[in-house]
Amino acid sequence: MNSTFATEFAAEWIAAWNAHDLARVLSHYTEDFEMSSPKIVQIADEPSGRLVGKAAVGAYWATALSRIPDLHFELLAVMHGVDTVVLHYRGAGGQRAAEVFYFNSVGLVFRACANYEA
């Protein structure tokens, strides 16, 4: 993991979301990746706030995009660790969020967790 990888991932991830290109967004993830977010409780009606696999997370994100047709992310900061990237961004309604992405050895996300401003 290095700053170049983190910056390139951030730019592509934001661009994919802002294009509302779900296939492009999902291309960054393993087939069995796990996503956790308090929004999963609201949108997917999953009390645990966790979903596993591209099919489940893709369906959740498709629902979110249909409910928020003007969704746009504004990147505020990019941070990286040993095998993680954290994106700090402004999302729906201007709410700030930070998302942690855990990468495998081939550069795909196998786990992600979204956190939102209180």
N, C-alpha and C positions, 0 to 999 in steps of 0.2 A: 504494500500500500504506500502510495506517495501522493504528493500534492497535485501532480499532473493528472494521475488517474482520478483522484477525487474531484478535481475541477472539471475534467471532461465528463465524468459521470453526471455531475450536477447539471451541467449545461444540457446534456442530452435528455436527462430525466425531466427537467423543467420544460424543455421544448416539446417533448412527447406529450406531457400532460396538457400544456397550453394548446397543442394541436388537437386535443381530445382523441388521440390515436391510441386506443386501448391495446392493440396488438403490439405497438411500438413500446408502450410502457411495460407490458408483460414480458417483452423480450429480455429484460434485464434480470429476470428471476428464474430460479430453478423450478422444475415442475412441482416439487413438493414443499415450496417455501411456506413459511408461517408468517402471518401478519397479525399484529395486535394493535388495536386502536379503540378508544372510547366511542368513536363514530360507528364502529361495527355493531355495538350494542344498539344504537339508534337506527341505523340504516338497514342492517342485515337481521335485526332482531335476534342477535346471538348474545345471550347474557354473559358469556365468558369474555367477550371482546376479542376473541381469537378465531382466525380462519386458517385452514391449511390447504394448500394446493392452488394451482393457477385457476382451475375451474371455479372454485369457491370464491377466491379473491377477485377474479375477473368478473363474476356475476355481481358481487358487492360493488365494485368500482363502476360497472355499467349502470347499476341503479343510481349510484351517486351522481354520475355524469348526467343521467336523464333528469334528475331532480335539480341539478345546478347547471343548466345549459351554458351559462356564461362563466363557468369556473376558470379562474386564471391564477397562476402561482407567480409570485415575485420572489426571486432568490435574494436572501439577505446575507447569508454567510455559509461557507463550506468549511468543515473541519474533518480531520481524518485521524485515525488511530492505527493500530497494528493491522487489523483486518476489518475495520469499520469506517464508514463515512457518516457524518451527521450533516444534514441539510437544515438550515434555519430559513424558513420562508414565510411569506404572508399568503394566506389562502382565501377560502370562501369568506366573504363579508369582511375581509381585511384582518381576519384572525391570524395571529402569529402561531406557527407550529415549528416543531423540531422533530425530525424523523431520523432514526438510527437505522443504518443498513449494515448487515453482517454479510461479508463476502466469502465465497469459497475460493479454492485455489485457482479456479479458471475465471474468476472475476464476475461471477453471478451472485446475486443476492439470494441467500437461503433463509434469512429471517429479517424482518423489519418491524419496528414499533414506532408508532406516531404518538406525539405528545402535543397537547394544545395549551395555549395560554389560558390561564384561569380567568 
